[in-house]
Amino acid sequence: MAKAKSIAVIPPPVMVAVFNQKGGVAKTTTACNLAVGLGAFGYRVLLVDLDTQGNATSSFGVSPLPATGAFEVITGRAKALEAALDTAYDGVWLLPATASLRDNDHLLAHAGRRRGLLETRLADTGVDVVVVDCPPALAAATSTALASASAVLMPVRPDPYAHEGLVNTWYEIKRIREAINVQLGVAGILLTMTGSEPTGDDVARVIRAEFGEQVYAVDIPTDPKVAEAAQMALPVAVLDPDGLAGRAYVDATEEVLRRLARQNRQGTQLPPPLGRDEALNRLRGWRATAHGALLRRPDASPGWAKRAPLDDDGDEDEADDHGYSGPVTVEAAAVTPVTTGRRLVALLLAAFAAGMAAEALSGVLRRLFG
C-alpha cells in the first residue's frame, strides 16, 4: 500500500496592525518604515493600507488611488495576488487603499466581526509579515484588521492628550481580544516625534511609568528628514537610514522582532532575520536607487511616479505592470549642459551690450556738460 503524500502547510503570515485611536501620532509613518525595515532584514512583507486617507499608498509613490486594492480583497471582489503592487524595495509589496474603501467603510462591518477574515484573504500571498496601517479610529476597517492580527503596535506622540488616547486604544484592543480575536497580542508602544513638545518628556515618563515594559526603549525623535521623506514619497528609513529618525526606525524594527519572538506563539514566529549591518546596507542601496526612480509628475498631481524599470541591458521598459508608461520627465526642469552653455553665452552678450551702452552714454554726457 502506497503511503499518502504529505501536504506542506504554509503557515499564515504574521500580521502586525499599527493602530492608535488618536490621530497625528505618526501611525502611517511607522507602518511604512516598519514595512521597509522588515524587508531590509530579509523578510517578505505586504503593507496593507486600510486608512481611508490612503497616505501609506501615496507614501510609496502610488497616486492617485488605484481602482483595486484592500477593500476589494476583503470583500472578495479581487484576489490579493492580483491587487498587490510591487514597490521599489525587494521583498516589499503594497496592497493599496482605494476610493471604495473611503466611500464604503460601512460595508466592512461584517468583516470586523469575523475572526481571521483578512488573514484568510491574504493566505496565498506567501509573505512572512503583513503590516496593516489602520485608520485613526475604531472604524470597520480597523476592526477587520484587529480581528486577524497577530499583534498590534501602538505609536504614541507624547503630547498632553496622548495618555487619554492610549488608554482608550488599550481598552478597544482588550475588547476585541475578548470578543473576537483571542490570539491578538501586543507588539508594544512606540513613542514617536519625541522632543517636539515642551511637556513631552513629562508625558513620556508618565506613559513609561504606567505601561512599563510595553513601552519600547527606543523612541522616534522629531527629525525634519521625516517631512522631507514624505514629500519625496519615501520612507525616512530609506531616505536617511543613518539619520536620527531613520536609524531609530531600524532600532524599532529590531525591537518588534524581539517582542514577536518572545510571545512564543505560532502566529508570531518568524525565521531569523538578516544581520543589522546587512539590513542597513540594503536600506542604503535602496536610497541610492530611489532618487533615480522617482521624479515629480509634470501634471498638477502632488504625487510622485515611478520611472520605468531597467532591462538587463540598461534600457527602460515601455510600461510596467502598474500602468507606468516609460520615464516621467519634467520639461521645465530639464537643463542640459548645452542649454546651460547657451544661457551663459546669452548672459555674457547681454552684459557686454550693457557695458557698451553705458560707455556710449558716458561719452554723450561728457560732451554735453564738459
C-alpha positions as a Python dict, from the first residue, in 0.01 Angstrom:
ca = {
    (1, 'M'): (0, 0, 0),
    (2, 'A'): (146, 330, -110),
    (3, 'K'): (200, 594, 151),
    (4, 'A'): (-9, 906, 120),
    (5, 'K'): (191, 1209, 22),
    (6, 'S'): (220, 1470, 292),
    (7, 'I'): (89, 1811, 200),
    (8, 'A'): (308, 2103, 302),
    (9, 'V'): (105, 2351, 502),
    (10, 'I'): (216, 2710, 455),
    (11, 'P'): (169, 2898, 782),
    (12, 'P'): (-26, 3222, 761),
    (13, 'P'): (182, 3539, 771),
    (14, 'V'): (248, 3718, 1095),
    (15, 'M'): (15, 4019, 1091),
    (16, 'V'): (108, 4337, 1276),
    (17, 'A'): (-163, 4604, 1294),
    (18, 'V'): (-36, 4958, 1352),
    (19, 'F'): (-312, 5138, 1537),
    (20, 'N'): (-388, 5427, 1768),
    (21, 'Q'): (-733, 5570, 1817),
    (22, 'K'): (-579, 5918, 1825),
    (23, 'G'): (-459, 6073, 1501),
    (24, 'G'): (-140, 6269, 1439),
    (25, 'V'): (89, 6018, 1611),
    (26, 'A'): (299, 5912, 1307),
    (27, 'K'): (96, 5594, 1262),
    (28, 'T'): (130, 5581, 883),
    (29, 'T'): (497, 5682, 901),
    (30, 'T'): (556, 5399, 1146),
    (31, 'A'): (372, 5144, 933),
    (32, 'C'): (565, 5237, 617),
    (33, 'N'): (904, 5237, 788),
    (34, 'L'): (829, 4911, 969),
    (35, 'A'): (741, 4750, 634),
    (36, 'V'): (1065, 4855, 461),
    (37, 'G'): (1261, 4784, 779),
    (38, 'L'): (1134, 4426, 788),
    (39, 'G'): (1212, 4399, 417),
    (40, 'A'): (1566, 4518, 484),
    (41, 'F'): (1604, 4245, 746),
    (42, 'G'): (1523, 3989, 478),
    (43, 'Y'): (1152, 3924, 524),
    (44, 'R'): (886, 3920, 255),
    (45, 'V'): (644, 4192, 359),
    (46, 'L'): (300, 4308, 247),
    (47, 'L'): (192, 4655, 358),
    (48, 'V'): (-189, 4682, 368),
    (49, 'D'): (-333, 5034, 361),
    (50, 'L'): (-670, 5034, 539),
    (51, 'D'): (-666, 5406, 617),
    (52, 'T'): (-930, 5581, 408),
    (53, 'Q'): (-692, 5873, 353),
    (54, 'G'): (-459, 5643, 160),
    (55, 'N'): (-144, 5807, 296),
    (56, 'A'): (53, 5482, 310),
    (57, 'T'): (-33, 5424, -56),
    (58, 'S'): (86, 5769, -161),
    (59, 'S'): (393, 5727, 60),
    (60, 'F'): (504, 5455, -182),
    (61, 'G'): (456, 5677, -485),
    (62, 'V'): (112, 5548, -588),
    (63, 'S'): (-108, 5845, -676),
    (64, 'P'): (-396, 5876, -747),
    (65, 'L'): (-551, 5580, -564),
    (66, 'P'): (-589, 5273, -786),
    (67, 'A'): (-922, 5108, -868),
    (68, 'T'): (-841, 4778, -696),
    (69, 'G'): (-691, 4732, -353),
    (70, 'A'): (-752, 4636, 7),
    (71, 'F'): (-1129, 4692, 8),
    (72, 'E'): (-1180, 4474, -298),
    (73, 'V'): (-968, 4195, -146),
    (74, 'I'): (-1153, 4197, 187),
    (75, 'T'): (-1494, 4189, 17),
    (76, 'G'): (-1385, 3907, -213),
    (77, 'R'): (-1405, 4113, -533),
    (78, 'A'): (-1035, 4062, -611),
    (79, 'K'): (-750, 3831, -517),
    (80, 'A'): (-465, 3966, -311),
    (81, 'L'): (-210, 3847, -566),
    (82, 'E'): (-391, 4045, -835),
    (83, 'A'): (-431, 4366, -634),
    (84, 'A'): (-90, 4383, -463),
    (85, 'L'): (160, 4622, -620),
    (86, 'D'): (535, 4586, -645),
    (87, 'T'): (740, 4853, -472),
    (88, 'A'): (1091, 4982, -533),
    (89, 'Y'): (1213, 4767, -242),
    (90, 'D'): (1294, 4399, -290),
    (91, 'G'): (1057, 4176, -97),
    (92, 'V'): (809, 4452, -10),
    (93, 'W'): (464, 4473, -169),
    (94, 'L'): (173, 4714, -122),
    (95, 'L'): (-199, 4640, -104),
    (96, 'P'): (-322, 4994, -161),
    (97, 'A'): (-618, 5189, -35),
    (98, 'T'): (-889, 5272, -288),
    (99, 'A'): (-1173, 5520, -323),
    (100, 'S'): (-1411, 5231, -247),
    (101, 'L'): (-1254, 5196, 96),
    (102, 'R'): (-1320, 5562, 167),
    (103, 'D'): (-1680, 5557, 44),
    (104, 'N'): (-1793, 5215, 166),
    (105, 'D'): (-1626, 5154, 500),
    (106, 'H'): (-1963, 5053, 646),
    (107, 'L'): (-1969, 4750, 414),
    (108, 'L'): (-1679, 4604, 614),
    (109, 'A'): (-1881, 4588, 937),
    (110, 'H'): (-1940, 4214, 898),
    (111, 'A'): (-1569, 4159, 832),
    (112, 'G'): (-1482, 4329, 1160),
    (113, 'R'): (-1690, 4072, 1346),
    (114, 'R'): (-1532, 3769, 1175),
    (115, 'R'): (-1218, 3622, 1323),
    (116, 'G'): (-946, 3574, 1064),
    (117, 'L'): (-1122, 3700, 751),
    (118, 'L'): (-836, 3927, 642),
    (119, 'E'): (-588, 3654, 729),
    (120, 'T'): (-778, 3415, 501),
    (121, 'R'): (-784, 3666, 216),
    (122, 'L'): (-406, 3705, 237),
    (123, 'A'): (-319, 3339, 296),
    (124, 'D'): (-197, 3278, -59),
    (125, 'T'): (40, 3576, -78),
    (126, 'G'): (338, 3378, 50),
    (127, 'V'): (475, 3670, 255),
    (128, 'D'): (627, 3638, 601),
    (129, 'V'): (478, 3951, 754),
    (130, 'V'): (172, 4166, 689),
    (131, 'V'): (186, 4521, 823),
    (132, 'V'): (-154, 4692, 836),
    (133, 'D'): (-191, 5069, 852),
    (134, 'C'): (-523, 5116, 1035),
    (135, 'P'): (-741, 5429, 1039),
    (136, 'P'): (-706, 5655, 1348),
    (137, 'A'): (-1046, 5544, 1476),
    (138, 'L'): (-1217, 5218, 1556),
    (139, 'A'): (-1385, 5202, 1216),
    (140, 'A'): (-1497, 4883, 1046),
    (141, 'A'): (-1163, 4863, 863),
    (142, 'T'): (-974, 4875, 1193),
    (143, 'S'): (-1193, 4602, 1343),
    (144, 'T'): (-1127, 4391, 1033),
    (145, 'A'): (-752, 4423, 1083),
    (146, 'L'): (-758, 4358, 1458),
    (147, 'A'): (-984, 4055, 1411),
    (148, 'S'): (-699, 3887, 1218),
    (149, 'A'): (-385, 4047, 1361),
    (150, 'S'): (-119, 3854, 1547),
    (151, 'A'): (-18, 4165, 1739),
    (152, 'V'): (-85, 4538, 1748),
    (153, 'L'): (179, 4810, 1759),
    (154, 'M'): (70, 5143, 1907),
    (155, 'P'): (261, 5459, 1808),
    (156, 'V'): (213, 5740, 2060),
    (157, 'R'): (320, 6102, 2041),
    (158, 'P'): (393, 6226, 2395),
    (159, 'D'): (167, 6532, 2394),
    (160, 'P'): (-82, 6633, 2667),
    (161, 'Y'): (-363, 6428, 2508),
    (162, 'A'): (-157, 6118, 2436),
    (163, 'H'): (-226, 5939, 2763),
    (164, 'E'): (-604, 5951, 2727),
    (165, 'G'): (-586, 5834, 2365),
    (166, 'L'): (-356, 5548, 2460),
    (167, 'V'): (-587, 5432, 2740),
    (168, 'N'): (-884, 5432, 2500),
    (169, 'T'): (-682, 5239, 2240),
    (170, 'W'): (-576, 4984, 2501),
    (171, 'Y'): (-939, 4937, 2604),
    (172, 'E'): (-1051, 4872, 2245),
    (173, 'I'): (-774, 4619, 2191),
    (174, 'K'): (-875, 4436, 2508),
    (175, 'R'): (-1241, 4435, 2400),
    (176, 'I'): (-1161, 4287, 2057),
    (177, 'R'): (-932, 4027, 2211),
    (178, 'E'): (-1209, 3914, 2446),
    (179, 'A'): (-1491, 3922, 2192),
    (180, 'I'): (-1335, 3828, 1856),
    (181, 'N'): (-963, 3751, 1841),
    (182, 'V'): (-830, 3575, 2149),
    (183, 'Q'): (-492, 3540, 1974),
    (184, 'L'): (-439, 3916, 1946),
    (185, 'G'): (-115, 4009, 2117),
    (186, 'V'): (51, 4342, 2187),
    (187, 'A'): (368, 4431, 1996),
    (188, 'G'): (424, 4726, 2227),
    (189, 'I'): (400, 5105, 2248),
    (190, 'L'): (637, 5317, 2040),
    (191, 'L'): (692, 5681, 2137),
    (192, 'T'): (713, 5899, 1825),
    (193, 'M'): (801, 6262, 1749),
    (194, 'T'): (974, 6297, 2085),
    (195, 'G'): (1130, 6632, 2165),
    (196, 'S'): (863, 6828, 1978),
    (197, 'E'): (651, 6927, 2280),
    (198, 'P'): (767, 7126, 2585),
    (199, 'T'): (586, 6881, 2812),
    (200, 'G'): (679, 6577, 2605),
    (201, 'D'): (941, 6441, 2844),
    (202, 'D'): (695, 6455, 3134),
    (203, 'V'): (424, 6279, 2932),
    (204, 'A'): (672, 6015, 2817),
    (205, 'R'): (770, 5946, 3180),
    (206, 'V'): (404, 5905, 3277),
    (207, 'I'): (345, 5661, 2990),
    (208, 'R'): (656, 5459, 3074),
    (209, 'A'): (560, 5451, 3443),
    (210, 'E'): (206, 5329, 3371),
    (211, 'F'): (268, 5083, 3088),
    (212, 'G'): (614, 4965, 3192),
    (213, 'E'): (784, 4718, 2960),
    (214, 'Q'): (515, 4758, 2696),
    (215, 'V'): (689, 5085, 2600),
    (216, 'Y'): (987, 5049, 2368),
    (217, 'A'): (1327, 5151, 2497),
    (218, 'V'): (1389, 5326, 2165),
    (219, 'D'): (1179, 5625, 2060),
    (220, 'I'): (1145, 5809, 1729),
    (221, 'P'): (1281, 6164, 1767),
    (222, 'T'): (1149, 6465, 1580),
    (223, 'D'): (1352, 6493, 1262),
    (224, 'P'): (1300, 6729, 963),
    (225, 'K'): (1403, 6439, 739),
    (226, 'V'): (1066, 6276, 808),
    (227, 'A'): (881, 6560, 636),
    (228, 'E'): (1135, 6563, 354),
    (229, 'A'): (1087, 6189, 304),
    (230, 'A'): (709, 6229, 294),
    (231, 'Q'): (743, 6497, 26),
    (232, 'M'): (953, 6258, -182),
    (233, 'A'): (719, 5960, -126),
    (234, 'L'): (996, 5769, 53),
    (235, 'P'): (1013, 5612, 399),
    (236, 'V'): (1263, 5805, 609),
    (237, 'A'): (1449, 5479, 677),
    (238, 'V'): (1527, 5475, 303),
    (239, 'L'): (1594, 5845, 256),
    (240, 'D'): (1820, 5874, 559),
    (241, 'P'): (1893, 5533, 715),
    (242, 'D'): (2181, 5675, 918),
    (243, 'G'): (1991, 5981, 1042),
    (244, 'L'): (1804, 6035, 1368),
    (245, 'A'): (1460, 5906, 1271),
    (246, 'G'): (1584, 5662, 1007),
    (247, 'R'): (1819, 5480, 1244),
    (248, 'A'): (1556, 5490, 1520),
    (249, 'Y'): (1309, 5308, 1295),
    (250, 'V'): (1573, 5042, 1226),
    (251, 'D'): (1613, 5002, 1603),
    (252, 'A'): (1234, 4988, 1644),
    (253, 'T'): (1208, 4718, 1377),
    (254, 'E'): (1459, 4505, 1567),
    (255, 'E'): (1255, 4563, 1883),
    (256, 'V'): (937, 4448, 1707),
    (257, 'L'): (1111, 4127, 1600),
    (258, 'R'): (1239, 4060, 1952),
    (259, 'R'): (894, 4115, 2102),
    (260, 'L'): (722, 3890, 1850),
    (261, 'A'): (977, 3616, 1922),
    (262, 'R'): (924, 3648, 2300),
    (263, 'Q'): (549, 3592, 2265),
    (264, 'N'): (635, 3235, 2161),
    (265, 'R'): (304, 3180, 1983),
    (266, 'Q'): (254, 3008, 1650),
    (267, 'G'): (108, 3323, 1495),
    (268, 'T'): (416, 3533, 1576),
    (269, 'Q'): (705, 3302, 1484),
    (270, 'L'): (941, 3417, 1209),
    (271, 'P'): (1269, 3279, 1072),
    (272, 'P'): (1586, 3454, 1195),
    (273, 'P'): (1645, 3798, 1039),
    (274, 'L'): (1949, 3916, 848),
    (275, 'G'): (2216, 4095, 1047),
    (276, 'R'): (2182, 4462, 1132),
    (277, 'D'): (2475, 4569, 914),
    (278, 'E'): (2331, 4386, 614),
    (279, 'A'): (1991, 4545, 675),
    (280, 'L'): (2144, 4892, 688),
    (281, 'N'): (2337, 4826, 369),
    (282, 'R'): (2015, 4723, 195),
    (283, 'L'): (1850, 5045, 305),
    (284, 'R'): (2149, 5245, 180),
    (285, 'G'): (2128, 5063, -151),
    (286, 'W'): (1759, 5147, -182),
    (287, 'R'): (1841, 5510, -106),
    (288, 'A'): (2098, 5514, -385),
    (289, 'T'): (1845, 5392, -641),
    (290, 'A'): (1530, 5562, -513),
    (291, 'H'): (1625, 5914, -621),
    (292, 'G'): (1678, 5798, -977),
    (293, 'A'): (1348, 5610, -976),
    (294, 'L'): (1126, 5894, -855),
    (295, 'L'): (1053, 6221, -1032),
    (296, 'R'): (777, 6475, -990),
    (297, 'R'): (487, 6432, -1225),
    (298, 'P'): (459, 6704, -1488),
    (299, 'D'): (85, 6746, -1425),
    (300, 'A'): (-89, 6907, -1129),
    (301, 'S'): (-83, 6593, -918),
    (302, 'P'): (118, 6629, -596),
    (303, 'G'): (212, 6261, -610),
    (304, 'W'): (527, 6108, -748),
    (305, 'A'): (552, 5848, -1019),
    (306, 'K'): (798, 5564, -1067),
    (307, 'R'): (1033, 5556, -1360),
    (308, 'A'): (1009, 5251, -1577),
    (309, 'P'): (1235, 4967, -1461),
    (310, 'L'): (1560, 4899, -1637),
    (311, 'D'): (1619, 4595, -1854),
    (312, 'D'): (1934, 4393, -1818),
    (313, 'D'): (2087, 4598, -2100),
    (314, 'G'): (2007, 4923, -1923),
    (315, 'D'): (1714, 5021, -2146),
    (316, 'E'): (1392, 5134, -1988),
    (317, 'D'): (1077, 4925, -2029),
    (318, 'E'): (794, 5087, -2218),
    (319, 'A'): (549, 5015, -1936),
    (320, 'D'): (542, 4819, -1613),
    (321, 'D'): (268, 4611, -1458),
    (322, 'H'): (101, 4905, -1291),
    (323, 'G'): (42, 5134, -1583),
    (324, 'Y'): (356, 5344, -1576),
    (325, 'S'): (437, 5407, -1942),
    (326, 'G'): (802, 5495, -1956),
    (327, 'P'): (1008, 5757, -1779),
    (328, 'V'): (837, 6065, -1643),
    (329, 'T'): (1017, 6382, -1741),
    (330, 'V'): (980, 6740, -1635),
    (331, 'E'): (1047, 6957, -1937),
    (332, 'A'): (1063, 7280, -1742),
    (333, 'A'): (1336, 7141, -1522),
    (334, 'A'): (1535, 6966, -1793),
    (335, 'V'): (1855, 7171, -1812),
    (336, 'T'): (2121, 7003, -2023),
    (337, 'P'): (2486, 7116, -2047),
    (338, 'V'): (2413, 7255, -2396),
    (339, 'T'): (2121, 7457, -2264),
    (340, 'T'): (2333, 7584, -1976),
    (341, 'G'): (2610, 7691, -2218),
    (342, 'R'): (2368, 7881, -2437),
    (343, 'R'): (2228, 8064, -2138),
    (344, 'L'): (2579, 8158, -2027),
    (345, 'V'): (2669, 8294, -2370),
    (346, 'A'): (2346, 8494, -2378),
    (347, 'L'): (2420, 8642, -2038),
    (348, 'L'): (2774, 8741, -2143),
    (349, 'L'): (2647, 8906, -2460),
    (350, 'A'): (2384, 9092, -2265),
    (351, 'A'): (2645, 9211, -2015),
    (352, 'F'): (2879, 9319, -2298),
    (353, 'A'): (2600, 9511, -2469),
    (354, 'A'): (2508, 9677, -2143),
    (355, 'G'): (2871, 9781, -2090),
    (356, 'M'): (2896, 9929, -2441),
    (357, 'A'): (2574, 10121, -2388),
    (358, 'A'): (2695, 10259, -2057),
    (359, 'E'): (3026, 10373, -2212),
    (360, 'A'): (2846, 10544, -2500),
    (361, 'L'): (2613, 10722, -2261),
    (362, 'S'): (2907, 10840, -2054),
    (363, 'G'): (3070, 10995, -2366),
    (364, 'V'): (2750, 11180, -2456),
    (365, 'L'): (2721, 11324, -2106),
    (366, 'R'): (3085, 11442, -2111),
    (367, 'R'): (3027, 11627, -2441),
    (368, 'L'): (2712, 11790, -2313),
    (369, 'F'): (2844, 11907, -1978),
    (370, 'G'): (3217, 11923, -2044),
}
